[in-house]
Amino acid sequence: METIILQGDSKVNSKLLLKLAKQLNFSAKKLSAAEAEEFGIAISVEEGLRSGLLNDEEKIDFLNAIRSKH
């Protein structure tokens, strides 16, 4: 599976890209600003966890702290 994220300011071009993606049998979804922000945060957290800056116990504590807030 390949994932591509595009961001732009033109609603017309966004609709064109979504239409093209569907014609090429790609699944495509328009994200709200909040969804895009959450996605960016998730990527940052994942990269941080893989960075090696935290030991396993610190990672678990961090993830539990995030889960308890939701």
N, C-alpha and C positions, 0 to 999 in steps of 0.2 A: 504494500500500500504506500502511496505517495501522498503527501499533504502539501498543499500550497496555500499560503495566506496572502491575500492582496488587500491593499487599503488605498482608497482614492476619495476624491471629493466630488466626482461627477455621478449623480444618480443615473443618468442615461447610460453612461459607460458601465456602471455596476450592473444594471439590468442586462446590458448586452453580454457582459462576461458570464452572468448567471445562465442566460439563454444558451450561449455557446457551450458552457460546461455541461449542461443537460443534454445537448445534442451530441456531445462527445462521450456520453455515458459516465460522466463524473457526477458524484453526489456533490451538491453545492448548497450552501446555506448563508444567508445574510445574517451577520451578527449585530446585535444592538451594541451601543457604546459600552454598556455595563458588561455584556458577555465578552467583548473584546478585551476589556480591562481584566476581567477574571481569568481569561485565558492567558494573558501576559503574566499575571501574577503566578499562575500555576506553573508556567514554564520557568519563571525565575526561581520558584521554590524548588522545582525538580533539579535545576542546574546547581543550586546551592547545596542540595542534599548529596549530589554526586561529586561535589568539589573536593571533598575530603576535609573540609574545615571543621566539621563536627564529627565526634565519635558516634558510635551506634546508639548509645544511651541518650546523647543530646538530640539526635535525630528523632528518636521516639518521643522524647519530651516535647520537642517542637511540634511534631505532627499531632500529638494529643492536645496541645494547647490550641492549635488551629481548629481541630474537630470540636472542641468544647465550646467554641465561640459560635458555632453554627447550629 
